[in-house]
Amino acid sequence: MIEKLKALYVKYEEIIVYLIVGVLNTIVSWAAWYLCAFTILDAQIVWQNAVLSAIQWVVGVVFGYVMNRKYVFKSKNPRIMKEFLEFSGGRVSTWILDTVMMILLVNILSVNEYVSKIIVAVLVMIGNYLISKFLVFNKKKD
């Protein structure tokens, strides 16, 4: 039994670690939002709410890049800034996907917003993984 679990882990290690890093990334980015919201910014004020979202996104991208580089894709690429910019660009593209899909599902197709958020979150997670694996941390490119 233990040997089978080890074999499964080895086979799917990258995806398993990616999911764990994703959960940690969510916790860290939300923590940044809540820390700022309860100390220096007020989410009820529109421009401060926008700043909170920007802080959350930046913290999520920086933390996500470090964790994905080191633990998920184990990148050795010496061009860290180029890699980081590619990672950030990928995250911008999936943020746009998130926004467009939520408008499409909720506002045009009248799908429940909670169901839509789950569907879109899965699509964004898959998109982020594929962009990271094949475009950002592509070992063939190093």
C-alpha positions in Angstrom: 0.0 0.0 0.0 2.7 2.5 1.0 4.7 1.6 -2.1 1.7 2.2 -4.3 1.2 5.7 -2.7 4.9 6.5 -3.2 4.6 5.5 -6.8 1.6 7.6 -7.3 3.3 10.6 -5.6 6.3 10.2 -7.8 4.2 10.0 -10.9 2.1 13.0 -10.0 4.5 14.9 -7.8 4.5 18.1 -9.9 0.7 18.4 -9.9 0.4 17.5 -6.2 3.0 20.1 -5.2 1.3 22.6 -7.6 -2.0 22.1 -5.8 -0.4 22.5 -2.3 1.5 25.6 -3.4 -1.8 27.0 -4.8 -3.5 26.6 -1.5 -0.6 28.2 0.3 -0.6 31.0 -2.3 -4.3 31.6 -1.6 -3.7 31.8 2.1 -0.8 34.2 1.8 -2.5 36.5 -0.7 -5.7 36.6 1.3 -3.7 37.2 4.5 -2.0 40.2 2.8 -5.5 41.6 1.9 -6.9 41.1 5.4 -3.8 42.5 7.1 -4.0 45.6 5.0 -7.8 45.8 5.3 -7.7 45.7 9.0 -4.8 48.0 9.6 -4.2 50.7 6.9 -6.9 50.5 4.2 -10.7 50.5 4.2 -12.4 48.2 1.6 -15.5 50.3 1.8 -13.7 53.1 0.1 -13.6 52.3 -3.6 -10.0 53.4 -4.4 -8.7 51.7 -1.3 -10.6 48.5 -2.2 -8.8 48.7 -5.6 -5.4 49.1 -3.8 -6.3 46.1 -1.6 -6.9 44.0 -4.7 -3.6 45.2 -6.3 -1.7 44.3 -3.1 -3.3 40.9 -2.9 -2.5 40.2 -6.6 1.1 41.4 -6.3 1.7 39.3 -3.1 0.1 36.3 -4.7 2.2 36.6 -7.9 5.5 37.1 -6.0 4.9 34.3 -3.6 3.5 32.1 -6.3 6.5 32.7 -8.5 9.0 31.8 -5.8 7.2 28.7 -4.7 6.5 27.5 -8.2 10.1 28.1 -9.3 11.6 26.3 -6.3 9.2 23.6 -5.4 6.9 22.8 -8.3 9.0 23.2 -11.5 12.4 23.3 -9.8 13.7 25.9 -12.3 17.4 26.5 -12.6 17.0 29.3 -15.2 19.6 32.0 -14.3 17.4 34.7 -16.0 15.2 35.1 -13.0 13.8 38.5 -13.9 12.8 37.4 -17.4 11.2 34.3 -15.9 9.4 36.4 -13.3 8.0 38.7 -16.0 6.8 35.8 -18.0 5.1 34.3 -14.9 3.5 37.7 -14.1 2.3 38.0 -17.7 0.7 34.6 -17.5 -1.0 35.6 -14.3 -2.3 38.7 -16.0 -3.7 36.7 -18.8 -5.6 34.3 -16.5 -6.9 37.3 -14.5 -8.4 38.6 -17.8 -9.7 35.1 -18.4 -11.3 35.1 -14.9 -12.9 38.5 -15.5 -14.3 37.7 -19.0 -15.6 34.2 -18.0 -17.3 35.6 -14.9 -19.0 38.3 -17.0 -20.0 35.7 -19.6 -21.3 33.1 -17.2 -23.0 35.4 -14.6 -24.1 38.4 -16.6 -24.8 36.9 -20.1 -25.7 33.3 -19.4 -27.2 33.9 -16.0 -25.3 31.1 -14.3 -25.2 31.3 -10.5 -22.2 33.4 -9.4 -21.0 30.8 -6.9 -21.2 28.0 -9.4 -19.5 30.3 -12.0 -16.7 31.2 -9.5 -15.9 27.5 -9.0 -15.9 26.8 -12.8 -13.8 29.8 -13.5 -11.4 29.0 -10.6 -10.8 25.6 -12.1 -10.2 27.0 -15.6 -7.8 29.7 -14.1 -5.9 27.0 -12.1 -5.5 24.8 -15.2 -4.5 27.8 -17.3 -1.9 29.0 -14.7 -0.5 25.5 -14.6 -0.2 25.1 -18.4 1.3 28.6 -18.8 3.8 27.9 -16.1 4.7 24.4 -17.3 5.0 25.1 -21.0 5.9 28.8 -21.3 7.5 30.0 -18.1 9.3 27.1 -16.6 9.8 25.1 -19.8 13.0 23.2 -19.2 13.6 22.8 -23.0 13.8 26.5 -23.2 16.5 26.9 -20.5 
